[in-house]
Amino acid sequence: MTELIAKSELTSQVPTTSSPTLAPRVAVRSAVWLVGGYAVLQVLRFAVNLVLARLVSPEVFGVMALVNLIVQGVHMVSDVGIGSWVMRHPRGDDPRLLNTAWTVGIVRGGVIWVAAAAIAGLVAWLYGEPQLFSLIAVAGSTAVLYGLYSAAMLTQARRMAQGRLMMIQLVSYGTSAAFSVGWVWVWPTPWGLVAGTISSGLITLALSHLVLPRMQHRFVWDRAVVADLFVYGRWVFVSTFLTYLTNQADRLTVGLIASVAALGVYHMAAMFVGVPVYLAAGLCGNWVLPVFSRLRDQPGARRTLTAYYALAVRFGWGLTAGVLVTAPAAIELLYRGDYLGGVGLVRLLVWGAWFQILFGLQSSVLFAYGSPRTSAIANGVKLIALPGLATAGAHFASVPGMVVGFALADAVRYVFTLNYFRRECPSSVLEDCRLTLLLAVVTVAEAVAADQFGSSTSASIGRLAGGAAIVSVVAGGLLFKAWHSTKEQR
């Protein structure tokens, strides 16, 4: 999303509490697998996107981005929180509950495919790209494959056994990426992305049933279980729907107010900034949520949770600052032509990414405490603030101004959530403020360095290496101090 869990364990007596004891070594091993695995995935994604940008024009790259956005959107809009629900459920290892969740997932997959096909024509018309109709309709079929994944993926995530889950992701993505690049090399069209997406779904489906502990899958519709899932999932649905609208509105809007080519450049810049967001999202869903779910009822939970939160947020800061000081120079070194317009966008996008990371950490903690409603309301607040801020920004400074507006909307959502989050981790608010100020210092320093040394090849290499070294030292010191605090709380 490890260790092999014996088949007998899957059918053992179900736990009687929703917060099993968390062994520190389990949390550490899970975090290592997640961080290492997601880092490798990001390197692969970066390499693949770099190759694709060299093989196709910004227009084709923009169409590829749109297909991915729409299919991802339909997935998110139909999310009822099956994974997080199983993670925190007291009967999360019960075969009947898992088979019911698996059945719901299959039904959801079919609905997603139908919904994607239904909106494909409208999207093609809005963006003036007729090929989007067939691309989206075919890509939507992957939702059915996702629904058929083994339910053992849910139990492995619940037990924080991330090793095999991460290996499945790496093998699946690596194989499908090679397939996509090969396709685009011969036929430089967006169909290469669709073909790669479908192959990834097929590979993951096969590996989930062959590599993970075997389960007796069968169609089950336990009404009590389904009712409980949907009581929990209704706010997850609202929160996820609003998250998609608020977090992806920038890409969707750029393609409409500018051009698909401009979207291609924007998507390239957002790809760099998406690295810390993607890694933090994986950490939140697969580490922060299960860790906090297990710790919340233990003695001295507040101090322990604060220490673990500091570790997670400092890791997110290190990733964000690292992208800020390296991405502009990397774009200057690796890209040519219109793609160089992404240099200025990265410096603005990184601030929206930082507030998204903070909000993601907050949401994971609140989900662990059984409060997805707060995240849903916060996303609604951002959605209300978004049009005015983005429109004002676009009026004054076109696409860069709009990016500033989106970042401000992310900040508004974060500030709103603080009112609820500080009840669980009050001292974490001060930690967030310190790191935000430190990020501002890094932003100014990077801009001054770029102005002083220029964008020649040697200057870009120097800025990239120097910035990475400085941020590594600062982030390493912060993480070491946070890790020492977690050890003291054990």
Secondary structure by P-SEA (a helix, b strand, c coil): cccccccccccccccccccccccaaaaaaaaaaaaaaaaaaaaaaaaaaaaaaaaccaaaaaaaaaaaaaaaaaaaaaccaaaaaaaaccccccaaaaaaaaaaaaaaaaaaaaaaaaaaaaaaaaacccaaaaaaaaaacaaaaaaaccaaaaaaaaacccaaaaaaaaaaaaaaaaaaaaaaaccccaaaaaaaaaaaaaaaaaaaacccccccccccccaaaaaaaaaaaaaaaaaaaaaaaaaaaaaaaaaacccaaaaaaaaaaaaaaaaaaaaaaaaaaccaaaaaaaaccccaaaaaaaaaaaaaaaaaaaaaaaaaacaaaaaaaccccccccaaaaaaaaaaaaaaaaaaaaaaaaaaaaccaaaaaaaaaaaaaacaaaaaaaaacccaaaaaaaaaaaaaaaaaaacccccccccaaaaaaaaaaaaaaaaaaaaaaaaaaccccaaaaaaaaaaaaaaaaaaaaaaaaaaaaaaaaac
